Amino acid sequence: MAYVIGIDGGTESLRAHVFDLAGTSLGSGVGRYQTDFPAPGRAEQAPMDWWAALGVAVRAALAEAQVPAREIAALCLDTTSCTVVALDETGRPLRPAILWMDVRAEQEAEAVLATGDAALALNGAGHGPISAEWMIPKALWLKRHQAALYRQAATICEYQDFLMQRLTGRLVASLTNVAMRWHYRKNAGGWPLSLLEALDLADLFMKWPQEIVAPGGLVGTLTAEAAAHLALPCATKVIQGGADAFIGMIGLGVAEPGQVALITGSSHLQLAVCRHELRVPGLWGSYADVVYPGRHVLEGGQTSSGSMIAWLDRLLGEGYDLDRLNREASVIAPGADGLVALDHFQGNRNPYTDAASRGALVGLTLGHGPAHIFRAMIESICLGTRLILDRMRAAGVPLSELIVGGGASRSPLWLQIHADTANLPVKVASCTDAPALGSAILAAVGAGLFPDVRAGIAAMTTIDRTVTPDPAAAARYDALLARYVTLYQALKTWRSAF
């Protein structure tokens, strides 16, 4: 028998699953780590906490699966992106990692856009804005604000690259990450050297991993240290993954034009498969070959979604739980009795790419309760998704269905509101941890157990159920969309006055 391990390094924890070749998770494990928020808009993690969590999660998954370690053919991992790590020449972290959601580099992002470099064509059709979340703005922030540490850094890379080096001893980058977040263009010039030179960042190129491996490619086998850490043989193959949501497309079975992967968790991502290159103002991409050879991916995303609900859960305390909130909110009509939320708790990624925007609740009355707030927050997230889908439609992308995975897939209310606001059928994948399953499919392909990714998808993915739009609710949300859009514009004007 042959089995594979799919690993998903998320925002709050790292999860590992042992899968068989039918896509069944035989055992899973979780290793958690802490996120620090040292100032508004900033978020950091300790890279060695990821390594510790990886050992905990893989060992727990193996123990639950009761699969002999020698029968694990390969493992593959995906991680958050762009979570930036600075390492010394021995591979030791020099500072906490700057988490993907960290937007401290807002001014540096503006400097990147001001160059007008050709590499910016991937960002809103060259019009920008550029996100403060990405690699080059964050690296430029390090050079400007922590110059001595920047000079000391032998390597500046991502969460993905850090763990790959710990596992195999090789420093390589994922094609997915460098194309999405580092301005690398596979078919149009490669590395953004002129952009780096324009920013006085030419030295950054030599700090980056010099080799790129596409998802599904063999990186190597486990080092002795890594094998002991994971309780696996040294011969276990390590296969390249990439950014969690993009690898999640594979786990959801989203491979054909017209399908959109809706990856939910701490954030939302909307990823559409396209036959040809597209440049769409307000969206990112399209990216060539980052998941499937010969196909492009067009990207939209929302920085705060599940993290907003986690914030509300913490705020309410033990008196409420999410099941109760879902039940109570489900009997409230669309519109939450006049309460409107803005889901920009950590800025906006798309379609505005506004790092300075913040969340809001508008229209509160003494008659509103926690369930109203809960529903209004979910509606705001779903309407934010609708804005992104509308940009895709306007660009000529034929949208036929949303296939959803992650935390929101466990909430019937959330799924129904997504279907109603998008006016599209929402399909729920059987495996709720789509990135981990996508990683497992890549591991199986990289180990030679399937001839290609599409064969792996056919064998290992299934759809659990389909949620269809309610016509009356869809019409109501069409009317509410203008209120949601106007709230952002009004608050942007308010911000500019102070």
Secondary structure as GFF3:
##gff-version 3
##sequence-region A 1 498
A	DSSP	beta_strand	3	9	.	.	.	ID=ss1
A	DSSP	beta_strand	13	19	.	.	.	ID=ss2
A	DSSP	beta_strand	25	32	.	.	.	ID=ss3
A	DSSP	beta_strand	44	45	.	.	.	ID=ss4
A	DSSP	alpha_helix	47	65	.	.	.	ID=ss5
A	DSSP	three_ten_helix	69	71	.	.	.	ID=ss6
A	DSSP	beta_strand	72	79	.	.	.	ID=ss7
A	DSSP	beta_strand	84	87	.	.	.	ID=ss8
A	DSSP	beta_strand	97	98	.	.	.	ID=ss9
A	DSSP	alpha_helix	106	114	.	.	.	ID=ss10
A	DSSP	three_ten_helix	118	122	.	.	.	ID=ss11
A	DSSP	three_ten_helix	124	126	.	.	.	ID=ss12
A	DSSP	alpha_helix	135	145	.	.	.	ID=ss13
A	DSSP	alpha_helix	147	152	.	.	.	ID=ss14
A	DSSP	beta_strand	155	158	.	.	.	ID=ss15
A	DSSP	alpha_helix	159	168	.	.	.	ID=ss16
A	DSSP	beta_strand	173	174	.	.	.	ID=ss17
A	DSSP	alpha_helix	175	181	.	.	.	ID=ss18
A	DSSP	alpha_helix	193	198	.	.	.	ID=ss19
A	DSSP	alpha_helix	204	207	.	.	.	ID=ss20
A	DSSP	beta_strand	212	213	.	.	.	ID=ss21
A	DSSP	beta_strand	218	221	.	.	.	ID=ss22
A	DSSP	alpha_helix	224	230	.	.	.	ID=ss23
A	DSSP	beta_strand	237	239	.	.	.	ID=ss24
A	DSSP	alpha_helix	244	252	.	.	.	ID=ss25
A	DSSP	beta_strand	259	264	.	.	.	ID=ss26
A	DSSP	beta_strand	268	274	.	.	.	ID=ss27
A	DSSP	beta_strand	284	288	.	.	.	ID=ss28
A	DSSP	beta_strand	296	302	.	.	.	ID=ss29
A	DSSP	alpha_helix	306	316	.	.	.	ID=ss30
A	DSSP	three_ten_helix	317	319	.	.	.	ID=ss31
A	DSSP	alpha_helix	322	330	.	.	.	ID=ss32
A	DSSP	three_ten_helix	336	338	.	.	.	ID=ss33
A	DSSP	beta_strand	340	342	.	.	.	ID=ss34
A	DSSP	beta_strand	360	362	.	.	.	ID=ss35
A	DSSP	alpha_helix	370	394	.	.	.	ID=ss36
A	DSSP	beta_strand	401	406	.	.	.	ID=ss37
A	DSSP	three_ten_helix	407	410	.	.	.	ID=ss38
A	DSSP	alpha_helix	412	422	.	.	.	ID=ss39
A	DSSP	beta_strand	426	429	.	.	.	ID=ss40
A	DSSP	alpha_helix	434	446	.	.	.	ID=ss41
A	DSSP	alpha_helix	453	460	.	.	.	ID=ss42
A	DSSP	beta_strand	463	467	.	.	.	ID=ss43
A	DSSP	alpha_helix	471	496	.	.	.	ID=ss44
###
